[in-house]
Amino acid sequence: MTVPAGAPPTHNTPAELALGFLTGGVIGASLTAFIGGCIVERTPLIVTGLVLPAVYGLVFFLATLPRRAREAAVVPRTALAVIEDLEAVKSETSDVPVRFELSVAPADAPAFRVEIRQEINLVELPDYRVRGVVVVEYPPDRPWKTRIMRRPTPEWEERAAKARVDSVPGPAMKIDTQAGRFDGLLTLLGLLLGLAAVLVFFRTDLFDSAEGGSGAPEPTSSSSSSSSTGVVTSATGTVTLGPGRSMLDKGELRKAVESLAEVRDERLALTVVMQDHLLTVVFSPTGARAGGFDPRSLPYDRVAGLVEEARTTLGVDSPQSWQLTADGVTGSLTLRVVVTGDGGTGMLEADAQGKVSRRSGS
């Protein structure tokens, strides 16, 4: 008799939901404080925007350390599995995301059926076919995290070549996407509340300074056309594209950045945030000599490729939105692409030349 080895979590625990809500609040509060502080040139707000996520990251690391230690202590189990179905996703890189549906048959445990996503090198992709037997590895307490072993030991490789694995009836276990959607809504709610909290607690610094006084920003410059609108203040610049246009279209990002840089020709940028129809540039405070980068030095030719790579290689199901942030606060330019979808959130990080240095998925 075949019995599933375990069932994936069908909903998030209250602790996970609270964590998602808190994460959204920290993101909203830190971004609002940082950008607002740059606009009104208030150092406490800028420091709050930079320190808050760092403190939260440290607390999160320490709080999750025991759980990660417990998971790391679990000895993974090796087994044979037969490929019931597979589907490759188009990718511009050498590693192709592939959806596998497997029937896993451990020697000393009940067999189970599971659906996973795993990156496979384009050269090795023909080695995987329906009804082919592969060697897999999985944590006994989390079988939905099964992974295909690309380089099994000679013993297991020989067993896979000779074995015949029967199919496991029934639906394949996988992470429930409905839970991911609800978690995303809570994160968005936390982001909005974090933004509102900063506006309330720092309303004197933000709004009084914006109305007048020695710290008042310079007059706003704006321009618009039938297809795009640009607004530039003393510390920020934004460009909004009209319907049917995207920052990923050829030449659009370069044109938008250069239109803002013309107004603030000698000012470096601290942060550049890009979405499909919106570009925001946060310029360094007047008189600042340290940190920042020339926004015109962005690797324009790599931006569309980085966004596409993040959408297809981070394991985010049905990606719905993306955001690229170019950060030069420390003086070293870093590009981060965050993709959000039904399956959660993934991040891709690259250097000033657009070369990917780190990936993290949901």
C-alpha positions in Angstrom: 0.0 0.0 0.0 1.3 3.5 -0.9 0.9 6.2 1.8 2.2 9.7 1.4 5.3 10.3 3.5 4.0 13.6 4.8 1.9 16.5 3.7 3.2 19.9 2.9 1.9 22.8 5.0 -1.5 23.8 3.5 -1.5 27.1 5.4 0.9 29.4 7.1 1.2 29.3 10.9 0.3 32.4 13.0 4.0 33.0 13.5 4.7 32.9 9.8 1.8 35.3 9.1 3.0 37.6 11.8 6.5 37.5 10.4 5.2 38.4 6.9 3.2 41.3 8.4 6.2 42.6 10.4 8.5 42.3 7.3 6.1 44.4 5.3 6.0 47.0 8.1 9.8 47.2 8.3 10.1 47.6 4.5 7.4 50.4 4.3 8.8 52.2 7.4 12.5 52.1 6.3 11.8 53.1 2.7 9.5 56.0 3.7 12.0 57.2 6.4 15.0 57.1 4.0 13.3 58.7 1.0 11.5 61.3 3.2 14.7 62.1 5.0 16.5 62.6 1.7 13.7 64.9 0.5 13.7 67.2 3.5 17.4 66.6 4.3 16.9 65.3 7.8 19.7 63.1 9.0 17.6 61.3 11.8 15.1 60.1 9.1 17.9 58.9 6.8 19.6 57.0 9.6 16.3 55.4 10.7 15.7 54.2 7.1 19.2 52.6 7.0 19.4 51.2 10.5 15.8 49.8 10.8 16.2 47.0 8.2 19.7 46.1 9.5 18.4 45.7 13.1 15.4 43.7 11.8 17.6 41.4 9.8 19.8 40.7 12.8 16.8 40.0 15.0 15.3 37.7 12.3 18.6 35.8 11.9 18.9 35.2 15.7 15.2 34.3 16.0 15.3 31.7 13.2 18.7 30.3 14.2 17.3 27.4 16.4 14.8 26.3 13.6 17.5 26.4 10.9 19.8 24.4 13.2 17.1 21.8 13.7 16.5 21.5 10.0 20.2 21.2 9.3 20.5 18.4 11.8 18.0 16.2 9.9 19.9 13.6 7.9 18.5 13.6 4.3 17.2 10.4 2.8 18.3 9.0 -0.6 15.9 7.2 -2.8 15.0 6.3 -6.3 12.2 8.1 -8.2 10.5 7.9 -11.6 9.7 11.1 -13.5 6.0 11.2 -14.2 6.0 14.5 -15.9 8.3 17.5 -16.5 8.0 20.9 -18.0 10.9 23.3 -18.8 10.5 27.1 -18.5 12.2 29.3 -21.1 15.3 30.9 -19.8 18.1 33.1 -21.1 20.7 31.5 -18.8 22.4 28.1 -19.0 20.3 26.8 -16.0 16.7 26.1 -17.0 13.9 26.0 -14.3 12.1 22.7 -14.7 8.9 21.5 -13.0 9.1 17.8 -12.1 6.4 15.5 -11.0 8.0 12.5 -9.3 7.0 9.2 -7.8 9.5 8.6 -5.0 10.1 5.1 -3.7 12.3 4.9 -0.6 13.6 1.5 0.4 12.5 1.8 4.1 9.5 4.2 4.0 6.1 4.6 2.1 6.3 5.8 -1.4 4.9 9.3 -2.3 4.3 11.6 -5.2 5.6 15.1 -5.2 5.9 18.1 -7.5 9.1 20.2 -7.4 10.9 22.9 -9.3 14.6 22.6 -9.9 17.2 24.3 -12.2 18.8 21.9 -14.7 21.8 22.8 -16.9 20.7 23.2 -20.5 23.4 20.6 -21.6 22.0 18.0 -19.1 18.3 18.6 -19.9 18.0 15.8 -22.5 19.1 13.3 -19.8 15.8 13.8 -18.0 12.7 12.2 -19.7 9.3 10.9 -18.7 9.5 7.5 -17.0 13.2 7.9 -16.5 14.5 6.8 -13.1 16.6 9.3 -11.1 18.2 9.4 -7.7 16.7 12.0 -5.3 17.4 13.3 -1.8 14.9 14.7 0.7 14.5 15.5 4.4 12.3 12.8 5.9 10.2 15.5 7.8 9.8 17.7 4.6 9.4 15.4 1.6 8.0 18.2 -0.5 11.6 19.6 -0.6 12.8 16.7 -2.6 15.8 17.4 -4.9 17.2 15.4 -7.8 20.8 14.5 -7.3 22.8 15.5 -10.3 25.9 13.6 -9.3 24.9 10.5 -7.3 27.4 8.0 -6.0 28.4 5.2 -8.4 26.3 2.7 -6.3 23.1 4.8 -6.6 23.8 5.6 -10.2 24.0 1.8 -11.0 20.8 1.1 -9.0 19.0 3.8 -11.0 20.1 2.4 -14.3 18.8 -1.1 -13.5 15.7 -0.2 -11.3 12.1 0.0 -12.3 10.0 2.3 -10.1 6.2 2.1 -10.1 4.0 5.1 -10.2 2.4 6.4 -7.1 -1.4 7.1 -7.5 -3.1 10.2 -6.4 -2.2 13.9 -6.6 1.3 15.2 -6.0 2.1 17.0 -2.8 3.2 20.6 -3.3 3.2 23.9 -1.4 -0.3 25.5 -1.4 -0.3 28.7 -3.5 -3.4 30.1 -1.7 -1.4 30.4 1.5 1.3 32.3 -0.4 -1.4 34.8 -1.6 -2.7 35.5 1.8 0.8 35.9 3.2 1.5 38.4 0.4 -1.7 40.4 1.3 -0.6 40.6 5.0 2.9 41.7 3.9 1.3 44.5 1.8 -0.9 45.5 4.7 2.2 45.7 7.0 4.0 47.8 4.3 1.2 50.3 4.2 0.9 50.5 8.0 4.7 51.0 8.3 4.6 53.8 5.8 1.7 55.4 7.7 3.5 55.1 11.0 6.6 57.0 9.7 4.3 59.8 8.3 2.6 60.1 11.7 5.6 60.0 14.0 7.8 62.2 11.8 5.0 64.5 10.5 6.7 67.6 12.0 10.0 66.9 10.3 8.4 65.9 7.0 5.6 68.4 6.5 6.8 71.5 8.4 10.1 71.3 6.6 8.4 70.9 3.3 6.2 74.0 3.9 9.0 76.4 4.5 12.1 77.5 6.5 15.8 77.1 6.0 15.4 73.4 5.2 12.7 73.9 2.5 13.3 72.0 -0.7 13.9 73.8 -4.0 11.1 74.5 -6.3 9.7 71.5 -8.2 10.4 71.1 -11.9 8.0 69.0 -13.9 7.5 68.1 -17.5 4.9 65.9 -19.2 3.9 64.5 -22.6 1.2 62.3 -23.9 3.2 59.2 -23.0 5.3 60.1 -19.9 5.5 62.5 -17.0 8.6 63.6 -15.1 8.8 65.4 -11.7 12.1 66.6 -10.1 12.5 68.1 -6.6 15.6 69.1 -4.7 16.3 65.5 -3.7 14.3 63.1 -5.9 13.2 62.7 -9.5 10.4 60.5 -10.9 9.4 59.5 -14.4 6.0 57.8 -15.1 5.4 56.2 -18.4 2.0 56.2 -20.1 0.0 53.1 -21.1 1.6 50.7 -23.5 5.1 51.6 -22.5 7.5 49.9 -20.1 10.9 50.7 -18.5 12.1 47.4 -20.0 11.5 48.6 -23.6 14.6 49.3 -25.5 15.9 52.8 -24.7 13.2 53.8 -22.2 15.2 53.5 -19.1 18.2 55.4 -20.5 15.9 58.1 -21.8 14.2 58.4 -18.4 17.4 58.5 -16.4 19.0 61.1 -18.7 16.0 63.3 -18.5 16.3 63.5 -14.7 20.1 63.8 -14.8 19.9 66.8 -17.0 18.1 68.8 -14.2 20.5 67.5 -11.5 23.6 67.3 -13.6 26.2 67.3 -10.9 24.3 65.4 -8.2 25.0 61.7 -7.6 22.2 59.3 -6.9 21.9 57.3 -3.7 19.2 55.0 -4.9 17.4 54.3 -8.2 14.1 52.3 -8.0 12.5 51.0 -11.2 9.2 49.3 -11.8 7.4 48.6 -15.0 6.0 52.1 -15.5 7.8 54.1 -12.8 11.3 55.3 -12.2 12.4 57.0 -9.0 15.9 58.5 -8.4 16.9 59.6 -4.9 19.8 62.1 -5.2 22.4 62.7 -2.6 21.9 65.7 -0.3 23.3 69.0 -1.4 27.0 69.3 -0.6 27.5 65.6 0.1 30.8 64.3 -1.2 30.7 60.7 -0.1 28.6 57.8 -1.4 26.4 57.7 -4.4 26.8 56.9 -8.1 26.2 58.5 -11.4 22.7 57.2 -12.4 23.8 57.4 -16.1 26.3 54.6 -15.4 23.7 51.9 -14.9 24.2 48.8 -17.1 21.1 49.5 -19.2 21.7 46.6 -21.6 21.5 44.1 -18.7 18.4 45.4 -16.9 15.8 43.6 -19.0 17.8 40.4 -18.8 18.1 40.6 -15.1 14.4 41.1 -14.6 13.6 38.2 -16.9 16.1 36.0 -15.1 14.6 36.8 -11.8 11.1 36.0 -13.1 12.1 32.6 -14.4 14.9 31.2 -12.2 13.9 32.0 -8.6 11.1 29.5 -8.3 8.3 32.1 -7.9 5.1 30.7 -9.3 3.1 33.0 -11.6 5.3 36.2 -11.0 3.0 39.2 -10.9 5.2 42.2 -10.1 8.9 43.1 -10.0 11.1 45.9 -8.8 14.8 46.7 -9.5 16.7 48.8 -7.0 20.2 50.2 -7.7 21.8 51.1 -4.4 24.9 53.2 -4.1 24.7 54.5 -0.6 27.9 52.8 0.4 29.7 53.9 -2.8 29.6 50.4 -4.4 26.7 50.0 -6.9 24.5 46.9 -6.2 21.5 45.9 -8.3 18.7 44.0 -6.6 15.6 42.5 -8.5 12.7 41.4 -6.3 9.9 39.4 -7.9 6.6 38.6 -6.2 4.0 36.1 -7.2 1.7 33.3 -6.1 4.6 31.3 -4.8 6.1 34.0 -2.6 9.0 36.3 -3.2 12.5 35.9 -4.8 15.5 38.2 -5.0 18.4 38.4 -7.5 21.5 40.5 -6.8 24.1 41.7 -9.3 27.1 44.0 -9.4 27.6 47.3 -11.3 28.2 45.4 -14.6 25.0 43.4 -14.2 26.8 40.1 -13.3 24.6 38.0 -11.0 26.2 37.4 -7.6 23.4 35.9 -5.5 20.0 34.4 -5.8 17.4 33.6 -3.1 13.9 32.2 -3.8 10.8 31.4 -1.9 
